[in-house]
Amino acid sequence: MSGSSIPEILRERASLQPNDTAFTFVDYEQDWDGVSTSLTWAQLYRRTTNVARELSGIAKTGDRAVIVAPQGLEYLVAFLGSLEAGLIAVPLSIPMVGASDERVTAVLRDAAPTVVFTTSAIADTVAPYLQPTDGLPAATLLEVDKLDLDTRNRAIRREEPRPETAYLQYTSGSTRTPAGVMVTNRNLSANFEQIMRDFFPEYGKVAPPGTTAVSWLPFYHDMGLILGVVAPILGGWQTVVTTPLSFLARPARWMQLVANSPTALTAGPNFSFELAAGRTSDEDMAGLDLSGVVGWISGAERVHDATLKRFTQRFSKFGLSEKVIKPCYGLAEATLYVATRTPDAPKAITFDLDELSAGNAIPTENSDGTPLLSYGTPLRSEVRIVDPESRTECPAGKVGEIWSYGDNICLGYWQKPEQTEETFNGVIESPSEDTPAGPWLRTGDLGFIFEGELYVVGRIKDLLIVRGRNHYPDDIEATITEITGGRVAAISVQDDRTEQLVAIIEVKKRGDTDAEVLETLQSVKRDVTSAISTTHGLTAADLVLVSRGSIPITTSGKIRRSACAEQYRKSQFARLDEELASAGTGSQLS
């Protein structure tokens, strides 16, 4: 495709393959078995240009257009129509019902949009958020489903170039207030090329003919937007999408959509692999075949080797090949993708925990080590491991901050010059040969290079320091999850000038009587205490057992550890065992 922007490429798709199906939305709310609605490339382009026409008298080039609507075709055309009109699109989640959504408020205040797209179903929920900001009038609210989108109109000729920034991808806010990453069309093209080269070397470094993207991931999340919208337009693929709630209500739907889609490419975070493996029956998969899958991506959060093994073992009898499983490392500031291991099956190495805590990657055959998945050798984007203090390169096998460099690295954070300078303009002191001095993206993630391949150990800001030793919360959480099967947040809490480990653990209450439930919970605590001591050499100061859904998470499903620590300090978690006994079994820190 000769076009250099998403709107230009979409126009060419509509010209060259007008009657091919572009996007299919499967609605499981209308019917338990799903109702499909499709748009061809010509229909999609017509709706996109009609949205742009609606914007022509409301907004000017470079204004922001926030899309805060339920997942569906309306969301898609609002996003693409904003780009067509020369606005900077801002994908956003819908507000929480019955409560003030601080994230929605923060994004609207930061982006200061001229237009907010929604649908009639939630317009009354969105409207109260549209307040004047910094002397600017309140944004205009447009209900996409009420617009005339299918009338044939002549496309509006553009008088001025589109802004360099195509859209703002707001970060999940797991460690800070959400910030809008400025993503350009150049970033998108570069990252798409990197993905194709790394994922499909055996197909000539392009997706094979007939590739179908299958996604339930939210459009407002970077992985959901790239997989479900951007990559299919750049690649000319057919796309099948549904909603996150449809997946969560019945994870087997993901497996069924993939199996029924030719040459499927799909993705999800680690927890979704667990749900699919644990809640998909043989009856759900009757007559279905997964042998046509060309890529099954695991990303957006720490990928666990045990999870991928369970997933592969569960579905191998339905034709799923281990080689198509792709653990990926990336982040919004790099558009999305940084590295994966290709073309072989996932590889994990067990490293000595004590050495890893000291910053050294030393393999071990001991069972109390921690298995880490390889993210391969980055080929199309530069990656270096850098000491965050001295800003010098770390030797192989030494833990440091992951820095990335390339055309996929975004411009910076919207209206945040100081934060942009700190994150996007890293400079390596005395760089090695063939290593540019800068500007490098400082990812905030810790990792190392071992035998030429990248391994990731966790976020710098989440690092736990207990009795002077470093511990990675992901490792501790993985140990506990293998026992409980639910979400876990490992945090450190200060007590008398020392940091101590606290684990917030989501569990199901099991037992026919209160006494049986209490005994089960106490057994979980004993098992977790033993595992933490044996594997990590730690004694947890407190284990807080809570019901499912109690741990605060970001819109993309990541654990908000800082929020967990704050709730813990304020004694805001409802402890299951304390509800069943007059005195809790754990000692709570003040």
TORFI-940139 format. One record per residue: residue in one letter; x, y, z of N, C-alpha, C, CB in turn. Coordinates in steps of 0.1 Angstrom, whole numbers, plus 5000, padded with zeros to 4 digits. Glycine has a CB too. Example, Ala and Ser with C-alpha at 12.3 -4.5 7.8 and 13.67 -1.06 7.14 Angstrom:
2
a513249435078512349555078513249675078511349555090 s512849785071513749895071512950005079514149945057 
//
This chain:
590
m500849885000500050005000500950135000499150005012 s500550224991501450344990501050445001501250404976 g499850445006499450545016500250535029497950525020 s500550645035501450655046500650665059502450765045 s499350695059498550705071497450605071498050855073 i496850585083495750495084494550535075495250485099 p494150665075493050705066493350675051492750845068 e494650705047494950685033494950535029496350745030 i495450455038495450315035494050255035496350235046 l493250305044491850265044491150295031491050325056 r491450415026490850455013491250365002491250605010 e492550325002493050234992492350094993494550214993 r492150045006491549915008490149925002491449885023 a489450035004488050054999488050054984487450175005 s489050104978489150114963489549974957490150214959 l490449904963491049784957490249654961492449764961 q489649654973488849534977487549584984489749454987 p486749654976485549714982484549624989484849804972 n484349504983483349414987483849304996482749354975 d485149304999485649215009485249245023487249205008 t484949155031484549175045485749235053483949055052 a485649345059486749405067486649365082486749555065 f485449405088485349385102483949325105485449525110 t484049225114482749155119482749175134482749015115 f481649225139481449235154480449135158480949375158 v480849055168479948945173479348995187480648815175 d478049015187477349065199476748945206476349165195 y477248915218476748815226475648865236477848745234 e475448995237474449045246473049035240474649195249 q472949045226471649015220471248875220471749065205 d472248785219471948635219473148565225471748585204 w472848465233473948395240474948335230473348285249 d474448295218475348235208475948335199474548135200 g475548455200476248565193475448605180477648525189 v475448735177474848785165475948865158473548875168 s476248835146477348895138476849005129478048795130 t477549125129477349235120478649265113476749355128 s478649275100479849295093479849425084480149175084 l481049475082481249595073482249555062481649715080 t481949585050483049565039483949685040482349555025 w485049675033485949785032485349915027487249755024 a484449905017483750015011482750075021483049984998 q482049995028481150045039481850105050480249925044 l482950055054483750115065484250245061484850015069 y484750255049485350385045484250485043486050365031 r483050445038481950545037481550595051480750475030 r481450505061481050555074482150645080480750435083 t483350605077484450695082484450835077485850625079 t484250845064484250975057482951055062484250965042 n481850985065480651055069480851105084479450965069 v481551035092481951085105482851205104482650975114 a483751205095484651315092483851435088485751285082 r482851415079481951525075481251595086480951475064 e480751505096480051565108481051645116479551445116 l482251615116483251685124483751815117484451605127 s483551825104484051945097483552075102483751925082 g482352085107481852215112481952225127480452225108 i482552125133482652135148484052155153482052005154 a485052085146486352085151487352115140486751945157 k488552155144489552185134490752085136490052335136 t491652085126492751995125493552015138493652025113 g493851895144494651895157493851895169495552005157 d492551925168491751905180491651765184490251965178 r491251745197491151605202489751555201491751595216 a489551435198488251365197488351245206487751335183 v487651245217487651125226486551035222487451175241 i486850905222485850805219485650725232486350705208 v484450745238484050675250482750605248484050775263 a482750485242481650415238481750265240481350445223 p480650195241480850045242481549995230479449985243 q482249885232483049815221482049775210483849695226 g482349805198481549775186481949855174480049795190 l481149835164481449905151481350055152480549855140 e480550105161480350255163481750305168479250285173 y482350235178483650275183484650285172484050185194 l484650185164485650175153485450285143485450045145 v484250315138484150425129484350565135482750425122 a484050585148484350705154485850735155483750715168 f486650625158488050645159488650675145488750515164 l488250595135488750615121488250745116488350505112 g487050785119486550915114487251035119485050925117 s487651025132488451125138489851145131488751095153 l490451035128491751035120491551095106492350895119 e490451055100490151105086489951255086488851035081 a489351315097489051455098490251535102487951475108 g491351465105492551535110492551575124492751665102 l491751505132491751525147492651425153490351515152 i493051445165493851355173492851265181494851425182 a492751145178491751055184492251015198491550925176 v491350995207491750955221490750835225491551075231 p491250705223490450595227490350595243491050465222 l489150565248488950565262487850465266488450715267 s487950415278486950325283485650395288487550245295 i484550325288483350385293483350405308482050305289 p482750505313482750535328482150425336482150665332 m482650405348481950305357480550355360482850285370 v479650265361478250305364478050315379477250195358 g477450425383477050445397478150505405476650315403 a479250545399480450605406481150695397481350495412 s481850795403482650885395483950815391482951015404 d484150815378485350745373486450845372485050685359 e487450825381488550925381489450915369489450895394 r489550805363490450795351489750865339490650645347 v488450845337487750925326487951075329486350885326 t487751115341487851255344489251305341487451285359 a490251235345491651275343492051285329492651175350 v491551185321491851185306491151305299491451055300 l489951325302489151435296489851575300487751435300 r490251585312490951705316492251725309491151705332 d492951615308494351625301494251645286495151505304 a493351575280493251585265492451705260492551465260 a491551765269490751885265490151865251491652005266 p489251765249488751745236487751845232488151605236 t487551865219486551945213485251865211486952005199 v485451735209484351635206484551515214484351605191 v483451465219483451335226482351245219483151345241 f482851125213481951035207481450935217482650965195 t480150905216479550795225478450735217479050855238 t477550655223476350605217475150645226476450445216 s473950625220472750675227472550585240471550655218 a473050465240472850375252473550425264473450235249 i474650505263475350545275475550705275476650475276 a474850775266475050915265474750985278474150975254 d473650945285473351005298474450985309472050955303 t475150875307476250845317477450935314476650695316 v477750955301478951025296478751175298479250995282 a477551225295477351375295477851445307475851395293 p477551395320478051475331479551495332477651405344 y480351415324481751435325482251545316482451305320 l481351605308481751705298481651845305480951705285 q482651885311482752015318483752105311483051995333 p483452235312484552335307485852305314484052475309 t486952315306488252295312489152405308488852165306 d489852465319490852575317490252685308492052515311 g489052725310488452835302487952795289489452935301 l488052665285487552615272486152565274488452505266 p485252585264483952535265483852385266483052575253 a482752325271482652185272482652125258481352145280 a483152005257483151935244481751905239483951805245 t481651895226480351855220480251705220480351905205 l479051655225478851515226478151465213477951485238 l478651365206478151315194477751165196479051325182 e476551125194476050985195476250925181474650975201 v477150835180477550775167476350705161478750685168 d475550635168474550555163473350635158473950455173 k473350765161472350855156472750935144471950955167 l473950915139474450985128474050915115475951005128 d473850985104473650925091474950885085472851025081 l475350755086476650715082476750645069477250625093 d475550605063475550515051475250595038474650405053 t474850725040474550795027475850815019473950935031 r475750805006476850824997477150974996476650754984 n478251025001478651164999480051164993478651235013 r480351274987481651294981482651324993481651414971 a483751264993484751285004485151435004485951195002 i485351485016485851625018487251635015485551675032 r487651725006489051745002489751815014489151824989 r490951755017491651815028492451935024492551715035 e492352045032493152165028494452175035492252285032 e494652095046495852105054496351965058495652205066 p497551955061498051815065497551775078499651815065 r497451645080497051595093498151615103496751445092 p497751625116498751645126499751525127498151665140 e500951545132501951445133501351335142503251495138 t500751365153500151275162498851225157500051335177 a498751085155497451025151496451015162497750895144 y496950965173496150945185496950945198495250815184 l496250965209496850955222496450825229496351075231 q497450745232497250615239497450645254498050505233 y496450655261496650685276497150555283495350735282 t498150575291498750465298497750415309500050505305 s497950295313496950225322496850285336497250085323 g497950355340497950415353498250325364496650485355 s498950215362499250115372500250175382499849985366 t501050265378502050325388501950475389503450285384 r501150535380501050685381499750735374502250745373 t499450865375498350915368498450895353498251075371 p497350855346497450825332498050945324496050795326 a498850905314499551005305499250965291501051015308 g499051065282498751035268499951015260497851145263 v500250895255501350875246500950915232501750715247 m501851005226501551055213502050955202502251195211 v501150885196501450785186501250845172500550665188 t502250825163502250875150501950765140503550955146 n501650805127501450705117502750635114500850775104 r503850715115505150655113505450545123506250765113 n505150575136505250475146504450345143504750535160 l503250365138502350255135502950165124500950295132 s503450235113503950155102505250085106504250255090 a506150155114507350085118507049965127508250185125 n506149985137505849875146505149755139505049925157 f504349785129503649685122504749605114502649745112 e505649675108506749605101507549515110507649705093 q507849565122508649485132507849355136508949575144 i506549375138505749255142505749155131504349305145 m505549195118505449105107506749035105505049175094 r507849105106509249045104509548935115510349145104 d509148975127509448885139508448765140509448955152 f507148785136506148685138506148585126504848745139 f506448635114506248555102507448545093505048605094 p508648505099509748485090509648375080511048465098 e508848275083508648165074507648195063508148045082 y506948305064506048345054506548465046504648385060 g507848485046508448595038508248735046507748615025 k508148725059508048835068506848925066509248925066 v505748855061504448915061503448815065504048965046 a502248855070501248765074500748685062500048835080 p500548555064500148465053498748505047500048315058 p498548475035497248515028496048455036497148455014 g495048545037493848495044493848515059493548355041 t494848585065494948605079493748675084496248685083 t493248625096492048685102492448725116490848585102 a492348845120492548885134491348865142492949035135 v491548795154490448765163490748835176490248615164 s489848915181490148985194488849015202490849115190 w489049005215488049055224488649165233487548935234 l489849195230490549305238489949435236492049305234 p489849525246489249655244490049745235489149725258 f489249815227489849905217490650025224488849975208 y490350055236491050165243492450115249490150215254 h492749985248494049945252494949925240493849805260 d496249945242497149945231497149815223498549975235 m497149705230497149575223495849555216497449455233 g494749595222493449575215493249665203492349605225 l493849785204493649885193494549835181494050025197 i495749795184496649755173496149625167498149735178 l495849525175495349395169493949405163495349285180 g493049475169491749485165491349585154490849495176 v492249685152491949795143493049825134491549925151 v494249865139495349925131495949815122496349985141 a496449705128497149605120496249545109497549495130 p494949515112494149465101494049565089492749435106 i494049695092493949795081495249795073493649935086 l496349795081497649795074497949675067498749815085 g497449555072497649425065496649385056497849325075 g495449455056494349415047493649285051494849395033 w493649255064493049135070491549155073493849085082 q490949035073489549035079489749035094488748915074 t488749095101488849095116487549055122489249245121 v487648975133486448935141486648985155486248785140 v485749075160485949125173484649105181486249275173 t484849095194483749095204484149175216483348945208 t483449165227483749255238484549175249482449315244 p485249255258485849185269484849115278486649285278 l483649175281482749115289482148985283481549205292 s482048975270481648855264482648745266481448875249 f483948775266484948675269484948635283486348735265 l484848735292484848695307483648615310484948825315 a482548645304481248565307481448415303480048625301 r482148395292482348265287483648255279481148215278 p484748225285486048225278486048135266487148185288 a485248025266485247935255484948005242484247825257 r484248125242483948195230485148235223483148325233 w486248275230487548305224488048195215488548355234 m488048075222488547955215487647925202488547835224 q486347945204485447905193485648005181484047905197 l485748135184485948235174487248215166485948375180 v488348175174489648145167489548025158490748125178 a488947925164488847795156487947815143488147685165 n487047905144486147925132486648035123484747965137 s487848085125488448195117489648135110488748315125 p489648145097490848085089492048165092490548085074 t493148095094494548155095494448265106495048215082 a494048225118493748325129495048375135492848255139 l495048505138496048565147495248635158496848675139 t495648605171494948655182495848685193493848555186 a495348745204496248785215495448795228496948915212 g496148795239495448815252496548825263494448705255 p496248875275497148875286497148745293496748985296 n498148725302498348595308497048535315499448605318 f496348625321495148575329494148515319494548685337 s494048565307493048515298493348375293492948605286 f494648335293495048205289494648105300496648195287 e494748155313494348075324492848045324494748145338 l492048155321490648145321490148045310489948275319 a490748065298490347985287490647835289491148025274 a491847805295492247665297491347605308493647665301 g491047685318490247635329488747625327490547715342 r488247705318486747715317486247685303486347855321 t487047615295486547565282486447415282487547615271 s485347365280485147215281485347145267483647185286 d485447015268485646945255484346965247485846795258 e483246975253481946995246481947125239480746985256 d482547235245482747365239483547355226483347465248 m484447255226485447245214485047135205486847225219 a483847075206483446965198483447005183482046915202 g484246925175484246955161485147065157482946975156 l485847135166486647255163488147215161486447365173 d488847295153490247265150491047395151490347205136 l492047385159492947505161494247495153493247525176 s494347405144495647385137495947495127495547255129 g494847575123495147685114495647815120493847715107 v495747815133496247935140497647965136496147925155 v497948095132499348135129500048215139499248215116 g499248265149499948335160498948355172500448465155 w499448315184498648335196499548405206498148195202 i499348535207500148625214499748635229500148765208 s500748625238500548655252501348775255500948535261 g500748885260501449005263500549095272501649085250 a500949215274500249315282500549305297498749315280 e500949185301501349165315502449045316500149125324 r503049025327504048925328503448785323504448905343 v504248725314503848595309504448485317504248585294 h503648385322504148275330504248145322503148265342 d505348085324505647965317504647855320507047915320 a504247845333503347745337501947765331503147745353 t501547885329500347915322500347875308499948065323 l501347905301501447865287501447715285502647925280 k502147645294502147505293500747445296503147445304 r500047495306498647445308497747475296498047515321 f497947595290497147625279497447535267497347775275 t498747515264499047435253498647285255500647435250 q498847235267498447095270496947085268498847055284 r496147185273494747175272494147165258494147295280 f494847245249494247255236495047185225494047395232 s496147115229496847045218496046935212498146985225 k495146875219494346765213493346825203493646695223 f493246955202492347025192493147085181491447125199 g494447045180495347085169496147205172494447115158 l496147265184496947385187498447345188496547445200 s499247415180500747395180501447485190501247415166 e502347425197503147515207503847625200504047425214 k504247605187505047695180504347825177505547635167 v503047825177502347955174502148045186500947925168 i502447985198502348065210503548165211502347975223 k503148295212504248405211504148495224503948485199 p505048465234505148555245505848685240506048495257 c505248795243505648925237505949025248504648975227 y506949105246507249215255507049345247508649215260 g506349445254506149575247505449665257505249555235 l505249785252504549895260504050005251505549945271 a503150075256502450185248503450285243501450255256 e504550315251505450415247506250375234506450445258 a506250245232506950185220505850155209507850065223 t504750215209503550195201502850065206503950175186 l503549955207503049835213504149735215501949775205 y504749685204505649565204507049605205505349485192 v507849525212509249535213509949405209509749585227 a509549295215510349175213509449045215511549165222 t509848945207509248805210510348705205507948785202 r510148585209511048475205510548415192511348375216 t511348405182510848355169511948275163510348465160 p511548165155510248115152509847995160510148085137 d510647965170510447845178509447855189511747795184 a509147745195508247745207508747825218507947595211 p507947865228508447935239509547865247507247965249 k510447935252511547875260511647945273512847885252 a511747865284511947925297513147865304510647885306 i513847945311515047905319514847935333516347975313 t515147845342515047875357516347935362514747735364 f516148055369517248125374517248125389517248275369 d518448125395518648125409518048255415520148115413 l517048245425516448355430517348445438515248315439 d518248395446519148475454520048555445519948385463 e520548495434521348565425520548675418522048475415 l519348645414518548735407518248855415517248665402 s518048835428517748945438518949035439517348885451 a520148975437521349055437521749115423522548965442 g520849095414521049155400521849065391521749285402 n521948935394522748845385521848735380523948795393 a521948715367521148605361521948475360520648645346 i521748385369522448265370521548145369523348255383 p521548065359520647945357520847845369520847875344 t519847775372519847675382518947565379519547735396 e519347445384518447325382517647305395519247205378 n517747385405517047365417515547405415517647455428 s514647335422513247355420512747485426512447245426 d513647545435513147675441513647795433513747675455 g514147775421514447885413513247945407515447845402 t513348055399512248115392512348105377512048265396 p511348045371511448025356511048155349510447915351 l511848195340511548315332511448285317512548425335 l510548345310510448315296511348405288508948335291 s511848355277512648435268511748515259513648345260 y512148635256511548725246512348735234511148855252 g513348645232514048635220515148745218513148645209 t515648745206516648845203516048955194517848775195 p515849075200515249175192516049205179515049305200 l515349195168516049215155515749345148515649095146 r514549395149514149505142513949635151512849485135 s514249625164514249735173515449715182512949755180 e516149825185517249825194516849805209518149945192 v517449715216517249695230518549685237516349565233 r518649765248519849755256519449745271520849875254 i520349685279520049675293521049785299520349535299 v520449875307521249995312521150005327520750125304 d522250045333522150075348521450205349523650085354 p520250205356519450335356520150445363518150305362 e521150415372521750525379522950585371522250475393 s523850495367525050545359524750565344526150445361 r523650505340523250515326524350455316522950655322 t524950355321525950275313525350145310527350265320 e525850075299525249945295525749845305525749915281 c524749755308525049635317525649525308523849595325 p526549445314527049325306525949225306528349275313 a526049125297525149015296525048945310525548915285 g523848905314523648835326523448935338524748745329 k523449065336523349155347521949225346524449265347 v521249235357519949295356520049445356519049255368 g519249515347519249655346517949695340520449705338 e517849825337516649875330516649845315516450025333 i515549805310515349785296515149915289514249685292 w516049955279515950075271515750025257517250155272 s514850105249514550065236514750185226513150015235 y515050155214515350265204514850225190516850295203 g514250315183513750275169512650365165513350135169 d512150345153511050435147509750405154511050415132 n509650295161508350265168508250345181508250115170 i509350405186509250485198508450615196510750515204 c507450635204506550745202507150885206505350725211 l506450985203506951125204507151165219506051225198 g506351115227506351155241505051155247507051295243 y504851225259503551235266502951365263503751215281 w501651365260500951485257500951585268499451445254 q501451705265501551825274502351795287500151865278 k503351705286504151675298505551675294503751535304 p506151785292507551795287508551735296507951935284 e508451755309509451705319509351555319509151765333 q508151495319508051355320508551295306506551315322 t508251365295508751315282510251315282508251405271 e510851415287512351425287512951315295512851565293 e512351285306512951175315512751035309512251185329 t511651015302511250875297511750855283509750855298 f511650955274511850935260513250975255510850995252 n513951045264515251105259516451055267515251255260 g516450925270517550865277518850865268517250715281 v519950895275521250895268522250795275521851045268 i522750705267523750615273525150675273523750485264 e525750665285527150715287528150615280527450735302 s529050665272530050585266529450465259531150545276 p528550475250527950365244528850275236526850405234 s528550145236529350045229529250065214528949905232 e530150005206530150015192528749975186531249925185 d528250055176526950025170525750055179526849885165 t526050115190524950155199524850305199525250105214 p523650365194523450505194523450565209522250545187 a523950685211523850745224522450775228524750865224 g521650805219520250835222519550895210520150935234 p518250935212517450925224516850785226516351025224 w516950735238516450595241515150615250517450515249 l514250515248513050505257513450435269511850435249 r513250495281513550425293512250355297514050525305 t512150225296510850155298510350145312511050015292 g511250165322510850145336510749995340509550205338 d511149905330511149765333512549715335510449685321 l512649615344513949555347514049425339514149525362 g515249395334515449275326516949255324514749285313 f517249155316518649115313518749045300519349035325 i519949035295520248955283521048835287521049035272 f520548715284521148585287521248505274520448505298 e522448465270522748395258522048465246522148245259 g522148595246521648675235520148695234522048605222 e519448655245518048675245517548755256517248535245 l516448825255515848915264514948845274515149025258 y515148875287514348825298513848955306515048725307 v512648945311512049055318511649015332510749115311 v512049095342511749055356510749135363513049055364 g510449255358509349335365509649485364509249295379 r508749565370508749705370509749755381507349765372 i510549855378511449915387510649975399512250035381 k509550035396508750105407508050005416507750195401 d507849875411507249775419508249685427506349685411 l509549715425510549625432510349635447511949675428 l510349515453510149505468511549495474509249385472 i511849575484513149565491512849525506513949705490 v513049405509512749345522514049305529511749235522 r514349365540515649335548516849355539515549195553 g516849455530517949495522518049405509519149475530 r517149315507517249235495516149265485517149085499 n516449265472515449295462514649165459516149335449 h513349185458512449085454511449135443511649025466 y511249055434510349095423508949045426510849035409 p507949135427506549095430505948995421505649215431 d506349005408505748905398506148765402506248935384 d507348745407507748605411506948555423509248605414 i506848645433506048605445504648585442506248715456 e504048665433502648655429502448515422502248765421 a503448485413503348365405503348245415504448355395 t504248245425504248135435502948115442505348165445 i502348225446501048215453499948175444500748355460 t499948225431498848195422498848045419499048275409 e499947985419499947835416499247755427501447785415 i499147825439498347755450496947795449499047795463 t496647925447495247975449494447985436495348105455 g495247995425494548005412493948135409493547905411 g494048235418493448365416494448485415492448395427 r493948605414494848725413495448745427494048845408 v496748795426497548825438498248955437498548705441 a498349025447499149155447500149145459498249285449 a501449135455502549135465503049285467503749045461 i502949335479503349475482504249475494502149565484 s505049585495505849595508505249715515507349625504 v505149695529504649795538505649825548503249745544 q505849955551506849995561506249985575507250145558 d507149925584506749905598508049935606506149765601 d508050035614509150065622510450075614509349965633 r510350155603511450185594512050065586512550245602 t511249955586511649835578510549805568512049715587 e510849745557509849705547509549555549510349725533 q508249525550507849385551506849355540507149365565 l506849225537506049175526504649145531506649045521 v503649195523502249165525501649115512501449295530 a500849015512500248965500498748975501500648815497 i498149045491496649045490496248935481496149185485 i495448835485495148715478493648695475495748595485 e493248695463491848665460491648515460491448725446 v490648465467490348325468488848305467490848265481 k488448185464487048145465486748075478486648055453 k485648115484485248045497484747905493484148125504 r485347805499484947665496484647595509486147595489 g483547525509483047455521481547465523483747505534 d480947375529479447375531479047445544478947225532 t479947465553479647545565480747645567479547445578 d480447745576481347845579482647785585480747945589 a482547685593483747625599484547555588483247515609 e483947495578484747435567485347535559483847345559 v484647645556485247755548486447815555484147865545 l486347835568487447895576488647805576486947925591 e488347675578489447575577490147585564488947435580 t489447595553490047595540490847725538488947595529 l490347835543491147965542492447955550490248075547 q492347895562493547875570494547785564493147825584 s494047685557494947595550495647665538494147475544 v494947755531495547835521496647915527494447925514 k496447975538497448065544498647975548496848125557 r498447855553499547775556500347735544499147645564 d499647695533500347655521501147775515499347605511 v500547895515501148015509502348045518500148125508 t502248045531503348085540504547985537502948075555 s504247865536505347765533505947785520504747625534 a505147815510505747835496506647955495504647835486 i506148065502506948185501508248175509506148305508 s508248105520509448075528510347985520509048015541 t509847875514510747785507511347845494509947655504 t510447905487510947955473511648085474509747975465 h511248175483511748315483512548345495510648415481 g512548265505513248285517512648405525514748315514 l511348425524510748535530509648485540510148625520 t509348565550508248545559507248665556508648535574 a506048625552505048735549504548795563503848685541 a504548925564504048985576502548975577504449135576 d501948965565500448955565500048895552499749095567 l499048805553498348745541496948785542498548585540 v496448865533495048915533494248845523495049075530 l493348755528492448675519491248755516492148545525 v490948785503489848865499489048785488490249005494 s487848835486487048775476487448815462485548805478 r487048735451487448765438486948905434486848665428 g487748985427487449115422487749225432485949115420 s488349185443488749285454489949365451488849225467 i490949315443492149375441492049485430493249275437 p492349605432492249705422493149685410492549845428 i492549695398493349675386493149795376492949545379 t494049805366493849905356492849855346495249935349 t492549945337491549915326492049805317491250035318 s493349775317493849665309494149535318495149705303 g493649535330493749425339495049405347493649305330 k495949505347497149505354496849535369498249595349 i497549475378497349505392497949645396498049395401 r497149715403497549855408498149835422496349955408 r499449795422500049765435500049885444501449715433 s500250005439500350125448498950145454500750245440 a497850125446496550135452496250025462495450125441 c496849905460496649805470497349835483497249665464 a498549895482499249935494498450045502500649985490 e497850135494497050245501495850185507496650355490 q495150095501493950035507494349955519493249945497 y495549885518495949805530496249895542497249725526 r496950005539497250095550496050155557498150215545 k494950165549493750225555492750115559493050305544 s493249985559492449875564491049865556492149885579 q491149885543489949885535489649755528490149995524 f490449655530490149525524489249445533491449445521 a488249385528487349295536487949155536485849295530 r488449125548489148995550488148885551490148995562 l488248775543487248665544487348595557487548575532 d488548565561488648485574488148565586490148445576 e488348695586487848775597486348795597488448915597 e485748765585484248765585483748645591483748785571 l484548535592484048405597484548375611484548295588 a485448455616485948435630486048565637487348365629 s486048555650486048675658487448745658485648645673 a488448665655489848715654490448665642490648685667 g491148745634491848705622493048625625492248825613 t493548545615494748465617495948535614494648335609 g495848645607497048725602497248845611496948765588 s498448885613498749005620498849125610500048995629 q498049225612498049335603498949445608496649395602 l499749495598500749605601499949735603501749615590 s500449815611499849955613500350045602500050005627 
//
